[in-house]
Amino acid sequence: MAGRGAAAPPLLSAAAAGSLAVCALQLGLAWALGRRLGGRCPPADRWVLGWLCYDVLVHCTLEGPFVYLSLIGTVAESDNIFASLWKEYGRADARWLYSDPTIVSLEILTVVLDGLLALILIYAVIKDKYYRHFIQITLCVCELYGGWMTFCPDWLIGSPNLNTSNWLYLWVYLVFFNGIWVVIPGLLLWQSWLGLKQMHHEKSNTRKKIR
């Protein structure tokens, strides 16, 4: 038992605070970029652009370095700034520390395919291209699949790699940072559903008028 004069342990370690600060910086930058790119877009699409910019930033500046570190060694063996960020996340999910084949395979797909699709979708939203919802649906399905395959294999064997003993690891690292790639793609799928439905109704009404 700690004495009365002992200092209470900090709620956040320096590594955790630094990692969260990097995420907040990325989010702020993505929001500003999305607002700038979507100046002439409807409000809903400006939100979409903000998310897509954040998506691209995360894929390129966080997950890209993770793939590189995992292909030349492991995060646990590396000592650069990107490794320190992933070591902090690895406190919640140990698979990210030791180049788990399933995780690395998914991240390669995420960085290359999802990153490219997000860039194409940004262009499609800004230019109001006909293929916007096709790309949007494809990207969302890829991200939902990635989330499922990240956690389902570990759940099936009793989650030995997941550390849920700490509120930060459970609710922030595992639930929040992975949950947003479930909730937001789900909302974008719903937006595409409504958009395609509206286009179908407009096409049907045009045909009726011609007849």
Residue pairs with C-beta under 8 A, 6 or more apart in sequence:
12 20
12 168
15 84
15 87
15 88
16 88
16 168
18 84
18 85
18 88
19 85
19 88
19 89
20 172
22 85
23 177
26 54
26 57
26 58
26 61
26 62
27 54
29 53
29 57
30 50
30 51
30 53
30 54
30 56
30 57
31 50
31 53
31 54
33 49
33 50
33 53
34 46
34 47
34 48
34 49
34 50
34 51
34 52
34 53
34 54
35 46
35 49
35 50
37 49
37 53
37 122
37 126
38 45
38 46
38 48
38 49
38 50
38 125
38 126
41 49
41 125
41 126
44 191
45 125
48 125
48 188
48 191
49 122
49 125
49 126
51 184
51 188
52 118
52 121
52 122
52 125
53 122
55 114
55 115
55 118
56 115
56 118
56 119
56 122
59 110
59 111
59 114
59 115
59 118
60 111
60 115
62 82
62 85
62 86
63 107
63 110
63 111
64 111
64 115
65 82
66 75
66 82
66 86
66 96
66 107
67 104
67 107
67 108
67 111
69 75
69 78
69 80
69 82
69 83
69 86
70 99
70 103
70 104
70 107
71 99
71 104
73 99
74 97
74 98
74 99
75 83
75 86
75 87
75 90
75 96
75 97
75 98
75 99
76 87
76 90
76 97
76 98
86 96
86 97
87 97
89 96
89 173
89 177
90 96
90 97
91 163
91 166
91 169
91 173
92 162
92 163
92 164
92 166
92 168
92 169
92 170
92 173
92 174
93 154
93 161
93 162
93 163
93 173
93 174
94 161
94 163
95 102
95 103
95 154
95 161
96 103
100 161
102 149
102 150
102 153
103 150
106 146
106 149
106 150
109 142
109 146
110 142
110 143
110 146
113 142
114 139
114 142
114 143
114 146
117 135
117 138
117 139
117 142
118 139
120 135
121 132
121 135
121 136
121 139
123 129
124 131
124 132
124 135
124 136
125 132
132 195
133 192
133 195
133 196
136 188
136 189
136 191
136 192
137 189
137 192
139 185
139 188
140 185
140 186
140 188
140 189
140 192
141 185
141 189
143 181
143 185
144 181
144 182
144 185
144 186
146 181
147 178
147 181
147 182
150 178
151 178
154 160
154 161
154 162
162 174
163 169
163 170
164 170
164 174
